[in-house]
Structures are given as structure tokens and as C-alpha cells.
Amino acid sequence: MEERACLSCHSIDGRAGTGPTWKGLAGSTVELADGRTVVADWDYLRRSILDPDADVVVGFPSGLMASVIRPGTLDEAEAEAIVRYLEELR
């Protein structure tokens, strides 16, 4: 998967986009559409990449990421590489 596929929806500088910004995401508190609040730790980020509709961030439509990056498209190693990148953006 090419980097630009992710960055077509997610920014790395805090700008608004189709998806949540990645700037400062890792380790932050995230409000979900179902009213829960979670910490964007390793497990949350990995799950959000592999199963985008598991925990939808408030203000973003359910099904949007899954329509572009279908569950199963990325493997575990790719998801972990993205999470490591997100941690670097912290």
C-alpha cells in the first residue's frame, strides 16, 4: 500500500480531512461515535486499521474507511508499520 493512499484522507499536520488527522493521534484520547472515549494506544490503532468500523471516531461516517480500505486488505505487518509511523508523529 502506498503512503499517499492513507494521506489522501488523513493529514499528518493537523489539517481537517475526510478522516481524522494523524498528528498527535497516538496516545491521545479519542471520542467515538457511540459515546465511548478511548486512548489511541497500539491496540486501538491496529484494530482501527485492520477493522475500520470497529470504533468509529465521532464526526466521521461509519463505513467510509472500510469502503476504501476493505477489512483484510492490509496484513498484520502493514498495520504494525502504520502504527509505528503514527507513534512517530506523536
PDB file of N, CA, C and O in Angstrom:
ATOM      1  N   MET A   1       0.844  -1.177   0.000  1.00  0.00           N
ATOM      2  CA  MET A   1       0.000   0.000   0.000  1.00  0.00           C
ATOM      3  C   MET A   1       0.884   1.232   0.000  1.00  0.00           C
ATOM      4  O   MET A   1       1.836   1.327   0.774  1.00  0.00           O
ATOM      5  N   GLU A   2       0.574   2.134  -0.838  1.00  0.00           N
ATOM      6  CA  GLU A   2       1.363   3.355  -0.932  1.00  0.00           C
ATOM      7  C   GLU A   2       0.925   4.360   0.120  1.00  0.00           C
ATOM      8  O   GLU A   2      -0.250   4.436   0.476  1.00  0.00           O
ATOM      9  N   GLU A   3       1.891   5.131   0.611  1.00  0.00           N
ATOM     10  CA  GLU A   3       1.619   6.126   1.642  1.00  0.00           C
ATOM     11  C   GLU A   3       0.508   7.082   1.223  1.00  0.00           C
ATOM     12  O   GLU A   3      -0.337   7.446   2.041  1.00  0.00           O
ATOM     13  N   ARG A   4       0.503   7.486  -0.028  1.00  0.00           N
ATOM     14  CA  ARG A   4      -0.470   8.503  -0.441  1.00  0.00           C
ATOM     15  C   ARG A   4      -1.909   8.007  -0.356  1.00  0.00           C
ATOM     16  O   ARG A   4      -2.831   8.820  -0.287  1.00  0.00           O
ATOM     17  N   ALA A   5      -2.123   6.700  -0.360  1.00  0.00           N
ATOM     18  CA  ALA A   5      -3.484   6.190  -0.210  1.00  0.00           C
ATOM     19  C   ALA A   5      -4.046   6.587   1.153  1.00  0.00           C
ATOM     20  O   ALA A   5      -5.209   6.978   1.253  1.00  0.00           O
ATOM     21  N   CYS A   6      -3.238   6.491   2.190  1.00  0.00           N
ATOM     22  CA  CYS A   6      -3.683   6.886   3.532  1.00  0.00           C
ATOM     23  C   CYS A   6      -3.792   8.407   3.632  1.00  0.00           C
ATOM     24  O   CYS A   6      -4.751   8.938   4.190  1.00  0.00           O
ATOM     25  N   LEU A   7      -2.802   9.088   3.087  1.00  0.00           N
ATOM     26  CA  LEU A   7      -2.745  10.534   3.235  1.00  0.00           C
ATOM     27  C   LEU A   7      -3.718  11.275   2.324  1.00  0.00           C
ATOM     28  O   LEU A   7      -3.804  12.502   2.378  1.00  0.00           O
ATOM     29  N   SER A   8      -4.441  10.551   1.500  1.00  0.00           N
ATOM     30  CA  SER A   8      -5.486  11.212   0.720  1.00  0.00           C
ATOM     31  C   SER A   8      -6.691  11.543   1.604  1.00  0.00           C
ATOM     32  O   SER A   8      -7.515  12.384   1.244  1.00  0.00           O
ATOM     33  N   CYS A   9      -6.793  10.878   2.764  1.00  0.00           N
ATOM     34  CA  CYS A   9      -7.883  11.151   3.710  1.00  0.00           C
ATOM     35  C   CYS A   9      -7.403  11.652   5.067  1.00  0.00           C
ATOM     36  O   CYS A   9      -8.113  12.402   5.735  1.00  0.00           O
ATOM     37  N   HIS A  10      -6.203  11.243   5.481  1.00  0.00           N
ATOM     38  CA  HIS A  10      -5.653  11.601   6.790  1.00  0.00           C
ATOM     39  C   HIS A  10      -4.490  12.569   6.610  1.00  0.00           C
ATOM     40  O   HIS A  10      -3.605  12.343   5.785  1.00  0.00           O
ATOM     41  N   SER A  11      -4.498  13.648   7.390  1.00  0.00           N
ATOM     42  CA  SER A  11      -3.362  14.577   7.352  1.00  0.00           C
ATOM     43  C   SER A  11      -2.359  14.191   8.429  1.00  0.00           C
ATOM     44  O   SER A  11      -2.686  13.458   9.362  1.00  0.00           O
ATOM     45  N   ILE A  12      -1.140  14.689   8.291  1.00  0.00           N
ATOM     46  CA  ILE A  12      -0.121  14.475   9.316  1.00  0.00           C
ATOM     47  C   ILE A  12       0.266  15.794   9.986  1.00  0.00           C
ATOM     48  O   ILE A  12       1.205  15.844  10.780  1.00  0.00           O
ATOM     49  N   ASP A  13      -0.465  16.854   9.659  1.00  0.00           N
ATOM     50  CA  ASP A  13      -0.128  18.179  10.196  1.00  0.00           C
ATOM     51  C   ASP A  13      -1.281  18.828  10.956  1.00  0.00           C
ATOM     52  O   ASP A  13      -1.217  20.012  11.284  1.00  0.00           O
ATOM     53  N   GLY A  14      -2.330  18.067  11.236  1.00  0.00           N
ATOM     54  CA  GLY A  14      -3.450  18.594  11.999  1.00  0.00           C
ATOM     55  C   GLY A  14      -4.587  19.152  11.158  1.00  0.00           C
ATOM     56  O   GLY A  14      -5.658  19.456  11.685  1.00  0.00           O
ATOM     57  N   ARG A  15      -4.366  19.290   9.862  1.00  0.00           N
ATOM     58  CA  ARG A  15      -5.441  19.804   8.997  1.00  0.00           C
ATOM     59  C   ARG A  15      -6.610  18.833   8.938  1.00  0.00           C
ATOM     60  O   ARG A  15      -6.433  17.617   9.011  1.00  0.00           O
ATOM     61  N   ALA A  16      -7.801  19.390   8.807  1.00  0.00           N
ATOM     62  CA  ALA A  16      -9.010  18.576   8.667  1.00  0.00           C
ATOM     63  C   ALA A  16      -8.967  17.824   7.343  1.00  0.00           C
ATOM     64  O   ALA A  16      -8.425  18.309   6.349  1.00  0.00           O
ATOM     65  N   GLY A  17      -9.540  16.649   7.352  1.00  0.00           N
ATOM     66  CA  GLY A  17      -9.604  15.852   6.138  1.00  0.00           C
ATOM     67  C   GLY A  17     -10.823  14.959   6.171  1.00  0.00           C
ATOM     68  O   GLY A  17     -11.669  15.074   7.058  1.00  0.00           O
ATOM     69  N   THR A  18     -10.907  14.082   5.212  1.00  0.00           N
ATOM     70  CA  THR A  18     -12.009  13.132   5.152  1.00  0.00           C
ATOM     71  C   THR A  18     -11.968  12.204   6.366  1.00  0.00           C
ATOM     72  O   THR A  18     -13.004  11.761   6.861  1.00  0.00           O
ATOM     73  N   GLY A  19     -10.751  11.921   6.833  1.00  0.00           N
ATOM     74  CA  GLY A  19     -10.543  11.111   8.031  1.00  0.00           C
ATOM     75  C   GLY A  19      -9.831  11.928   9.087  1.00  0.00           C
ATOM     76  O   GLY A  19      -9.348  13.023   8.799  1.00  0.00           O
ATOM     77  N   PRO A  20      -9.756  11.417  10.304  1.00  0.00           N
ATOM     78  CA  PRO A  20      -9.071  12.141  11.383  1.00  0.00           C
ATOM     79  C   PRO A  20      -7.597  12.375  11.057  1.00  0.00           C
ATOM     80  O   PRO A  20      -6.963  11.562  10.384  1.00  0.00           O
ATOM     81  N   THR A  21      -7.060  13.494  11.543  1.00  0.00           N
ATOM     82  CA  THR A  21      -5.631  13.744  11.366  1.00  0.00           C
ATOM     83  C   THR A  21      -4.829  12.720  12.149  1.00  0.00           C
ATOM     84  O   THR A  21      -5.288  12.213  13.172  1.00  0.00           O
ATOM     85  N   TRP A  22      -3.643  12.419  11.673  1.00  0.00           N
ATOM     86  CA  TRP A  22      -2.755  11.510  12.376  1.00  0.00           C
ATOM     87  C   TRP A  22      -1.821  12.261  13.323  1.00  0.00           C
ATOM     88  O   TRP A  22      -1.181  11.649  14.177  1.00  0.00           O
ATOM     89  N   LYS A  23      -1.743  13.573  13.175  1.00  0.00           N
ATOM     90  CA  LYS A  23      -0.843  14.351  14.027  1.00  0.00           C
ATOM     91  C   LYS A  23      -1.314  14.250  15.478  1.00  0.00           C
ATOM     92  O   LYS A  23      -2.443  14.616  15.804  1.00  0.00           O
ATOM     93  N   GLY A  24      -0.442  13.755  16.329  1.00  0.00           N
ATOM     94  CA  GLY A  24      -0.750  13.652  17.740  1.00  0.00           C
ATOM     95  C   GLY A  24      -1.769  12.588  18.095  1.00  0.00           C
ATOM     96  O   GLY A  24      -2.222  12.530  19.238  1.00  0.00           O
ATOM     97  N   LEU A  25      -2.139  11.752  17.150  1.00  0.00           N
ATOM     98  CA  LEU A  25      -3.169  10.748  17.399  1.00  0.00           C
ATOM     99  C   LEU A  25      -2.715   9.687  18.397  1.00  0.00           C
ATOM    100  O   LEU A  25      -3.425   9.390  19.357  1.00  0.00           O
ATOM    101  N   ALA A  26      -1.532   9.117  18.170  1.00  0.00           N
ATOM    102  CA  ALA A  26      -1.045   8.042  19.040  1.00  0.00           C
ATOM    103  C   ALA A  26      -0.935   8.541  20.476  1.00  0.00           C
ATOM    104  O   ALA A  26      -0.285   9.550  20.749  1.00  0.00           O
ATOM    105  N   GLY A  27      -1.572   7.828  21.377  1.00  0.00           N
ATOM    106  CA  GLY A  27      -1.539   8.177  22.787  1.00  0.00           C
ATOM    107  C   GLY A  27      -2.592   9.181  23.219  1.00  0.00           C
ATOM    108  O   GLY A  27      -2.751   9.438  24.413  1.00  0.00           O
ATOM    109  N   SER A  28      -3.307   9.746  22.269  1.00  0.00           N
ATOM    110  CA  SER A  28      -4.324  10.749  22.603  1.00  0.00           C
ATOM    111  C   SER A  28      -5.628  10.067  23.022  1.00  0.00           C
ATOM    112  O   SER A  28      -5.804   8.862  22.843  1.00  0.00           O
ATOM    113  N   THR A  29      -6.523  10.857  23.574  1.00  0.00           N
ATOM    114  CA  THR A  29      -7.860  10.374  23.909  1.00  0.00           C
ATOM    115  C   THR A  29      -8.758  10.644  22.713  1.00  0.00           C
ATOM    116  O   THR A  29      -8.763  11.745  22.161  1.00  0.00           O
ATOM    117  N   VAL A  30      -9.513   9.633  22.320  1.00  0.00           N
ATOM    118  CA  VAL A  30     -10.355   9.712  21.131  1.00  0.00           C
ATOM    119  C   VAL A  30     -11.810   9.502  21.533  1.00  0.00           C
ATOM    120  O   VAL A  30     -12.133   8.547  22.239  1.00  0.00           O
ATOM    121  N   GLU A  31     -12.677  10.390  21.083  1.00  0.00           N
ATOM    122  CA  GLU A  31     -14.110  10.233  21.318  1.00  0.00           C
ATOM    123  C   GLU A  31     -14.705   9.457  20.146  1.00  0.00           C
ATOM    124  O   GLU A  31     -14.477   9.785  18.982  1.00  0.00           O
ATOM    125  N   LEU A  32     -15.468   8.427  20.479  1.00  0.00           N
ATOM    126  CA  LEU A  32     -16.058   7.573  19.456  1.00  0.00           C
ATOM    127  C   LEU A  32     -17.523   7.927  19.229  1.00  0.00           C
ATOM    128  O   LEU A  32     -18.177   8.515  20.090  1.00  0.00           O
ATOM    129  N   ALA A  33     -18.018   7.561  18.066  1.00  0.00           N
ATOM    130  CA  ALA A  33     -19.389   7.877  17.674  1.00  0.00           C
ATOM    131  C   ALA A  33     -20.419   7.266  18.614  1.00  0.00           C
ATOM    132  O   ALA A  33     -21.526   7.789  18.740  1.00  0.00           O
ATOM    133  N   ASP A  34     -20.070   6.167  19.272  1.00  0.00           N
ATOM    134  CA  ASP A  34     -21.024   5.528  20.184  1.00  0.00           C
ATOM    135  C   ASP A  34     -20.996   6.125  21.590  1.00  0.00           C
ATOM    136  O   ASP A  34     -21.661   5.619  22.495  1.00  0.00           O
ATOM    137  N   GLY A  35     -20.224   7.204  21.773  1.00  0.00           N
ATOM    138  CA  GLY A  35     -20.175   7.892  23.058  1.00  0.00           C
ATOM    139  C   GLY A  35     -19.028   7.478  23.958  1.00  0.00           C
ATOM    140  O   GLY A  35     -18.757   8.143  24.958  1.00  0.00           O
ATOM    141  N   ARG A  36     -18.350   6.394  23.621  1.00  0.00           N
ATOM    142  CA  ARG A  36     -17.203   5.978  24.427  1.00  0.00           C
ATOM    143  C   ARG A  36     -16.004   6.876  24.147  1.00  0.00           C
ATOM    144  O   ARG A  36     -15.919   7.527  23.106  1.00  0.00           O
ATOM    145  N   THR A  37     -15.087   6.894  25.099  1.00  0.00           N
ATOM    146  CA  THR A  37     -13.808   7.569  24.938  1.00  0.00           C
ATOM    147  C   THR A  37     -12.725   6.522  25.162  1.00  0.00           C
ATOM    148  O   THR A  37     -12.771   5.768  26.134  1.00  0.00           O
ATOM    149  N   VAL A  38     -11.743   6.481  24.251  1.00  0.00           N
ATOM    150  CA  VAL A  38     -10.655   5.504  24.350  1.00  0.00           C
ATOM    151  C   VAL A  38      -9.325   6.205  24.157  1.00  0.00           C
ATOM    152  O   VAL A  38      -9.255   7.310  23.619  1.00  0.00           O
ATOM    153  N   VAL A  39      -8.275   5.543  24.606  1.00  0.00           N
ATOM    154  CA  VAL A  39      -6.922   6.029  24.345  1.00  0.00           C
ATOM    155  C   VAL A  39      -6.451   5.378  23.054  1.00  0.00           C
ATOM    156  O   VAL A  39      -6.607   4.171  22.866  1.00  0.00           O
ATOM    157  N   ALA A  40      -5.882   6.169  22.176  1.00  0.00           N
ATOM    158  CA  ALA A  40      -5.384   5.660  20.896  1.00  0.00           C
ATOM    159  C   ALA A  40      -4.030   4.987  21.123  1.00  0.00           C
ATOM    160  O   ALA A  40      -2.984   5.490  20.714  1.00  0.00           O
ATOM    161  N   ASP A  41      -4.088   3.827  21.793  1.00  0.00           N
ATOM    162  CA  ASP A  41      -2.878   3.061  22.055  1.00  0.00           C
ATOM    163  C   ASP A  41      -2.624   2.105  20.892  1.00  0.00           C
ATOM    164  O   ASP A  41      -3.354   2.106  19.901  1.00  0.00           O
ATOM    165  N   TRP A  42      -1.583   1.293  21.029  1.00  0.00           N
ATOM    166  CA  TRP A  42      -1.182   0.360  19.964  1.00  0.00           C
ATOM    167  C   TRP A  42      -2.370  -0.493  19.520  1.00  0.00           C
ATOM    168  O   TRP A  42      -2.636  -0.607  18.324  1.00  0.00           O
ATOM    169  N   ASP A  43      -3.082  -1.090  20.472  1.00  0.00           N
ATOM    170  CA  ASP A  43      -4.182  -2.000  20.122  1.00  0.00           C
ATOM    171  C   ASP A  43      -5.317  -1.275  19.404  1.00  0.00           C
ATOM    172  O   ASP A  43      -5.851  -1.773  18.413  1.00  0.00           O
ATOM    173  N   TYR A  44      -5.679  -0.104  19.906  1.00  0.00           N
ATOM    174  CA  TYR A  44      -6.751   0.663  19.263  1.00  0.00           C
ATOM    175  C   TYR A  44      -6.365   1.028  17.829  1.00  0.00           C
ATOM    176  O   TYR A  44      -7.159   0.848  16.906  1.00  0.00           O
ATOM    177  N   LEU A  45      -5.154   1.536  17.644  1.00  0.00           N
ATOM    178  CA  LEU A  45      -4.717   1.952  16.305  1.00  0.00           C
ATOM    179  C   LEU A  45      -4.666   0.765  15.355  1.00  0.00           C
ATOM    180  O   LEU A  45      -5.141   0.860  14.223  1.00  0.00           O
ATOM    181  N   ARG A  46      -4.099  -0.346  15.797  1.00  0.00           N
ATOM    182  CA  ARG A  46      -4.006  -1.550  14.970  1.00  0.00           C
ATOM    183  C   ARG A  46      -5.398  -2.027  14.570  1.00  0.00           C
ATOM    184  O   ARG A  46      -5.646  -2.330  13.403  1.00  0.00           O
ATOM    185  N   ARG A  47      -6.306  -2.092  15.549  1.00  0.00           N
ATOM    186  CA  ARG A  47      -7.681  -2.534  15.268  1.00  0.00           C
ATOM    187  C   ARG A  47      -8.368  -1.583  14.288  1.00  0.00           C
ATOM    188  O   ARG A  47      -9.087  -2.026  13.392  1.00  0.00           O
ATOM    189  N   SER A  48      -8.150  -0.289  14.456  1.00  0.00           N
ATOM    190  CA  SER A  48      -8.791   0.702  13.580  1.00  0.00           C
ATOM    191  C   SER A  48      -8.309   0.576  12.139  1.00  0.00           C
ATOM    192  O   SER A  48      -9.052   0.869  11.202  1.00  0.00           O
ATOM    193  N   ILE A  49      -7.073   0.144  11.967  1.00  0.00           N
ATOM    194  CA  ILE A  49      -6.530  -0.053  10.623  1.00  0.00           C
ATOM    195  C   ILE A  49      -7.065  -1.348  10.013  1.00  0.00           C
ATOM    196  O   ILE A  49      -7.473  -1.378   8.851  1.00  0.00           O
ATOM    197  N   LEU A  50      -7.058  -2.400  10.799  1.00  0.00           N
ATOM    198  CA  LEU A  50      -7.474  -3.706  10.282  1.00  0.00           C
ATOM    199  C   LEU A  50      -8.990  -3.856  10.179  1.00  0.00           C
ATOM    200  O   LEU A  50      -9.482  -4.583   9.317  1.00  0.00           O
ATOM    201  N   ASP A  51      -9.732  -3.174  11.052  1.00  0.00           N
ATOM    202  CA  ASP A  51     -11.199  -3.250  11.063  1.00  0.00           C
ATOM    203  C   ASP A  51     -11.740  -1.832  11.280  1.00  0.00           C
ATOM    204  O   ASP A  51     -12.142  -1.487  12.391  1.00  0.00           O
ATOM    205  N   PRO A  52     -11.751  -1.017  10.232  1.00  0.00           N
ATOM    206  CA  PRO A  52     -12.052   0.408  10.361  1.00  0.00           C
ATOM    207  C   PRO A  52     -13.380   0.759  11.009  1.00  0.00           C
ATOM    208  O   PRO A  52     -13.515   1.847  11.569  1.00  0.00           O
ATOM    209  N   ASP A  53     -14.351  -0.115  10.951  1.00  0.00           N
ATOM    210  CA  ASP A  53     -15.655   0.205  11.540  1.00  0.00           C
ATOM    211  C   ASP A  53     -15.812  -0.306  12.962  1.00  0.00           C
ATOM    212  O   ASP A  53     -16.892  -0.182  13.539  1.00  0.00           O
ATOM    213  N   ALA A  54     -14.762  -0.878  13.544  1.00  0.00           N
ATOM    214  CA  ALA A  54     -14.846  -1.388  14.911  1.00  0.00           C
ATOM    215  C   ALA A  54     -15.100  -0.242  15.893  1.00  0.00           C
ATOM    216  O   ALA A  54     -15.922  -0.375  16.800  1.00  0.00           O
ATOM    217  N   ASP A  55     -14.411   0.862  15.722  1.00  0.00           N
ATOM    218  CA  ASP A  55     -14.523   2.022  16.606  1.00  0.00           C
ATOM    219  C   ASP A  55     -14.451   3.276  15.749  1.00  0.00           C
ATOM    220  O   ASP A  55     -13.358   3.732  15.413  1.00  0.00           O
ATOM    221  N   VAL A  56     -15.583   3.831  15.395  1.00  0.00           N
ATOM    222  CA  VAL A  56     -15.636   4.997  14.509  1.00  0.00           C
ATOM    223  C   VAL A  56     -15.498   6.277  15.342  1.00  0.00           C
ATOM    224  O   VAL A  56     -16.184   6.447  16.350  1.00  0.00           O
ATOM    225  N   VAL A  57     -14.614   7.163  14.914  1.00  0.00           N
ATOM    226  CA  VAL A  57     -14.380   8.432  15.603  1.00  0.00           C
ATOM    227  C   VAL A  57     -15.576   9.353  15.369  1.00  0.00           C
ATOM    228  O   VAL A  57     -16.104   9.444  14.261  1.00  0.00           O
ATOM    229  N   VAL A  58     -15.991  10.036  16.446  1.00  0.00           N
ATOM    230  CA  VAL A  58     -17.117  10.956  16.360  1.00  0.00           C
ATOM    231  C   VAL A  58     -16.849  11.997  15.259  1.00  0.00           C
ATOM    232  O   VAL A  58     -15.740  12.516  15.131  1.00  0.00           O
ATOM    233  N   GLY A  59     -17.875  12.280  14.483  1.00  0.00           N
ATOM    234  CA  GLY A  59     -17.758  13.264  13.412  1.00  0.00           C
ATOM    235  C   GLY A  59     -17.381  12.693  12.063  1.00  0.00           C
ATOM    236  O   GLY A  59     -17.333  13.415  11.067  1.00  0.00           O
ATOM    237  N   PHE A  60     -17.111  11.386  12.028  1.00  0.00           N
ATOM    238  CA  PHE A  60     -16.760  10.731  10.765  1.00  0.00           C
ATOM    239  C   PHE A  60     -17.742   9.600  10.514  1.00  0.00           C
ATOM    240  O   PHE A  60     -18.112   8.877  11.439  1.00  0.00           O
ATOM    241  N   PRO A  61     -18.170   9.444   9.257  1.00  0.00           N
ATOM    242  CA  PRO A  61     -19.202   8.440   8.972  1.00  0.00           C
ATOM    243  C   PRO A  61     -18.690   7.003   9.055  1.00  0.00           C
ATOM    244  O   PRO A  61     -17.575   6.697   8.631  1.00  0.00           O
ATOM    245  N   SER A  62     -19.516   6.147   9.600  1.00  0.00           N
ATOM    246  CA  SER A  62     -19.233   4.718   9.612  1.00  0.00           C
ATOM    247  C   SER A  62     -19.196   4.208   8.176  1.00  0.00           C
ATOM    248  O   SER A  62     -19.982   4.639   7.332  1.00  0.00           O
ATOM    249  N   GLY A  63     -18.293   3.305   7.914  1.00  0.00           N
ATOM    250  CA  GLY A  63     -18.209   2.691   6.592  1.00  0.00           C
ATOM    251  C   GLY A  63     -17.331   3.417   5.604  1.00  0.00           C
ATOM    252  O   GLY A  63     -17.016   2.861   4.552  1.00  0.00           O
ATOM    253  N   LEU A  64     -16.922   4.641   5.900  1.00  0.00           N
ATOM    254  CA  LEU A  64     -16.134   5.409   4.934  1.00  0.00           C
ATOM    255  C   LEU A  64     -14.779   4.761   4.684  1.00  0.00           C
ATOM    256  O   LEU A  64     -14.443   4.460   3.539  1.00  0.00           O
ATOM    257  N   MET A  65     -13.995   4.542   5.740  1.00  0.00           N
ATOM    258  CA  MET A  65     -12.672   3.948   5.532  1.00  0.00           C
ATOM    259  C   MET A  65     -12.797   2.522   5.011  1.00  0.00           C
ATOM    260  O   MET A  65     -12.028   2.108   4.143  1.00  0.00           O
ATOM    261  N   ALA A  66     -13.753   1.775   5.533  1.00  0.00           N
ATOM    262  CA  ALA A  66     -13.934   0.397   5.091  1.00  0.00           C
ATOM    263  C   ALA A  66     -14.328   0.309   3.620  1.00  0.00           C
ATOM    264  O   ALA A  66     -14.101  -0.720   2.983  1.00  0.00           O
ATOM    265  N   SER A  67     -14.913   1.366   3.072  1.00  0.00           N
ATOM    266  CA  SER A  67     -15.267   1.350   1.653  1.00  0.00           C
ATOM    267  C   SER A  67     -14.041   1.561   0.763  1.00  0.00           C
ATOM    268  O   SER A  67     -14.045   1.195  -0.413  1.00  0.00           O
ATOM    269  N   VAL A  68     -12.994   2.154   1.338  1.00  0.00           N
ATOM    270  CA  VAL A  68     -11.760   2.405   0.579  1.00  0.00           C
ATOM    271  C   VAL A  68     -10.717   1.337   0.886  1.00  0.00           C
ATOM    272  O   VAL A  68     -10.105   0.772  -0.021  1.00  0.00           O
ATOM    273  N   ILE A  69     -10.524   1.069   2.166  1.00  0.00           N
ATOM    274  CA  ILE A  69      -9.581   0.046   2.614  1.00  0.00           C
ATOM    275  C   ILE A  69     -10.413  -1.047   3.266  1.00  0.00           C
ATOM    276  O   ILE A  69     -10.671  -1.015   4.469  1.00  0.00           O
ATOM    277  N   ARG A  70     -10.822  -1.994   2.474  1.00  0.00           N
ATOM    278  CA  ARG A  70     -11.689  -3.049   2.976  1.00  0.00           C
ATOM    279  C   ARG A  70     -10.965  -3.891   4.034  1.00  0.00           C
ATOM    280  O   ARG A  70      -9.769  -4.150   3.905  1.00  0.00           O
ATOM    281  N   PRO A  71     -11.683  -4.319   5.077  1.00  0.00           N
ATOM    282  CA  PRO A  71     -11.071  -5.201   6.071  1.00  0.00           C
ATOM    283  C   PRO A  71     -10.415  -6.392   5.381  1.00  0.00           C
ATOM    284  O   PRO A  71     -11.003  -7.010   4.493  1.00  0.00           O
ATOM    285  N   GLY A  72      -9.198  -6.705   5.798  1.00  0.00           N
ATOM    286  CA  GLY A  72      -8.444  -7.797   5.182  1.00  0.00           C
ATOM    287  C   GLY A  72      -7.511  -7.341   4.081  1.00  0.00           C
ATOM    288  O   GLY A  72      -6.684  -8.123   3.611  1.00  0.00           O
ATOM    289  N   THR A  73      -7.628  -6.073   3.653  1.00  0.00           N
ATOM    290  CA  THR A  73      -6.755  -5.549   2.601  1.00  0.00           C
ATOM    291  C   THR A  73      -5.314  -5.450   3.084  1.00  0.00           C
ATOM    292  O   THR A  73      -4.378  -5.787   2.358  1.00  0.00           O
ATOM    293  N   LEU A  74      -5.150  -4.983   4.319  1.00  0.00           N
ATOM    294  CA  LEU A  74      -3.824  -4.852   4.905  1.00  0.00           C
ATOM    295  C   LEU A  74      -3.548  -6.039   5.807  1.00  0.00           C
ATOM    296  O   LEU A  74      -4.443  -6.525   6.500  1.00  0.00           O
ATOM    297  N   ASP A  75      -2.301  -6.506   5.797  1.00  0.00           N
ATOM    298  CA  ASP A  75      -1.966  -7.590   6.707  1.00  0.00           C
ATOM    299  C   ASP A  75      -1.417  -7.025   8.013  1.00  0.00           C
ATOM    300  O   ASP A  75      -1.233  -5.815   8.151  1.00  0.00           O
ATOM    301  N   GLU A  76      -1.163  -7.898   8.949  1.00  0.00           N
ATOM    302  CA  GLU A  76      -0.700  -7.509  10.283  1.00  0.00           C
ATOM    303  C   GLU A  76       0.595  -6.685  10.216  1.00  0.00           C
ATOM    304  O   GLU A  76       0.726  -5.682  10.917  1.00  0.00           O
ATOM    305  N   ALA A  77       1.531  -7.098   9.394  1.00  0.00           N
ATOM    306  CA  ALA A  77       2.806  -6.383   9.293  1.00  0.00           C
ATOM    307  C   ALA A  77       2.606  -4.960   8.764  1.00  0.00           C
ATOM    308  O   ALA A  77       3.242  -4.022   9.244  1.00  0.00           O
ATOM    309  N   GLU A  78       1.725  -4.801   7.777  1.00  0.00           N
ATOM    310  CA  GLU A  78       1.447  -3.463   7.240  1.00  0.00           C
ATOM    311  C   GLU A  78       0.773  -2.588   8.290  1.00  0.00           C
ATOM    312  O   GLU A  78       1.109  -1.413   8.435  1.00  0.00           O
ATOM    313  N   ALA A  79      -0.178  -3.162   9.021  1.00  0.00           N
ATOM    314  CA  ALA A  79      -0.864  -2.401  10.070  1.00  0.00           C
ATOM    315  C   ALA A  79       0.126  -1.965  11.145  1.00  0.00           C
ATOM    316  O   ALA A  79       0.075  -0.826  11.609  1.00  0.00           O
ATOM    317  N   GLU A  80       1.017  -2.854  11.541  1.00  0.00           N
ATOM    318  CA  GLU A  80       2.006  -2.521  12.560  1.00  0.00           C
ATOM    319  C   GLU A  80       2.969  -1.437  12.077  1.00  0.00           C
ATOM    320  O   GLU A  80       3.385  -0.585  12.862  1.00  0.00           O
ATOM    321  N   ALA A  81       3.319  -1.464  10.806  1.00  0.00           N
ATOM    322  CA  ALA A  81       4.193  -0.423  10.251  1.00  0.00           C
ATOM    323  C   ALA A  81       3.500   0.939  10.296  1.00  0.00           C
ATOM    324  O   ALA A  81       4.137   1.953  10.581  1.00  0.00           O
ATOM    325  N   ILE A  82       2.218   0.959  10.020  1.00  0.00           N
ATOM    326  CA  ILE A  82       1.464   2.217  10.072  1.00  0.00           C
ATOM    327  C   ILE A  82       1.383   2.712  11.515  1.00  0.00           C
ATOM    328  O   ILE A  82       1.541   3.906  11.772  1.00  0.00           O
ATOM    329  N   VAL A  83       1.138   1.801  12.453  1.00  0.00           N
ATOM    330  CA  VAL A  83       1.067   2.204  13.866  1.00  0.00           C
ATOM    331  C   VAL A  83       2.406   2.778  14.320  1.00  0.00           C
ATOM    332  O   VAL A  83       2.432   3.783  15.030  1.00  0.00           O
ATOM    333  N   ARG A  84       3.510   2.162  13.925  1.00  0.00           N
ATOM    334  CA  ARG A  84       4.833   2.709  14.280  1.00  0.00           C
ATOM    335  C   ARG A  84       4.985   4.118  13.717  1.00  0.00           C
ATOM    336  O   ARG A  84       5.520   4.996  14.394  1.00  0.00           O
ATOM    337  N   TYR A  85       4.530   4.343  12.507  1.00  0.00           N
ATOM    338  CA  TYR A  85       4.575   5.671  11.895  1.00  0.00           C
ATOM    339  C   TYR A  85       3.720   6.663  12.686  1.00  0.00           C
ATOM    340  O   TYR A  85       4.141   7.793  12.931  1.00  0.00           O
ATOM    341  N   LEU A  86       2.526   6.239  13.080  1.00  0.00           N
ATOM    342  CA  LEU A  86       1.656   7.108  13.872  1.00  0.00           C
ATOM    343  C   LEU A  86       2.313   7.480  15.194  1.00  0.00           C
ATOM    344  O   LEU A  86       2.181   8.611  15.662  1.00  0.00           O
ATOM    345  N   GLU A  87       3.017   6.534  15.789  1.00  0.00           N
ATOM    346  CA  GLU A  87       3.722   6.824  17.048  1.00  0.00           C
ATOM    347  C   GLU A  87       4.843   7.844  16.833  1.00  0.00           C
ATOM    348  O   GLU A  87       5.134   8.641  17.725  1.00  0.00           O
ATOM    349  N   GLU A  88       5.465   7.824  15.665  1.00  0.00           N
ATOM    350  CA  GLU A  88       6.499   8.813  15.348  1.00  0.00           C
ATOM    351  C   GLU A  88       5.908  10.207  15.205  1.00  0.00           C
ATOM    352  O   GLU A  88       6.597  11.191  15.475  1.00  0.00           O
ATOM    353  N   LEU A  89       4.669  10.318  14.796  1.00  0.00           N
ATOM    354  CA  LEU A  89       4.004  11.611  14.610  1.00  0.00           C
ATOM    355  C   LEU A  89       3.538  12.205  15.924  1.00  0.00           C
ATOM    356  O   LEU A  89       3.078  13.346  15.959  1.00  0.00           O
ATOM    357  N   ARG A  90       3.645  11.471  16.975  1.00  0.00           N
ATOM    358  CA  ARG A  90       3.204  11.920  18.296  1.00  0.00           C
ATOM    359  C   ARG A  90       3.952  13.156  18.631  1.00  0.00           C
ATOM    360  O   ARG A  90       3.752  13.727  19.703  1.00  0.00           O
TER     361      ARG A  90
END
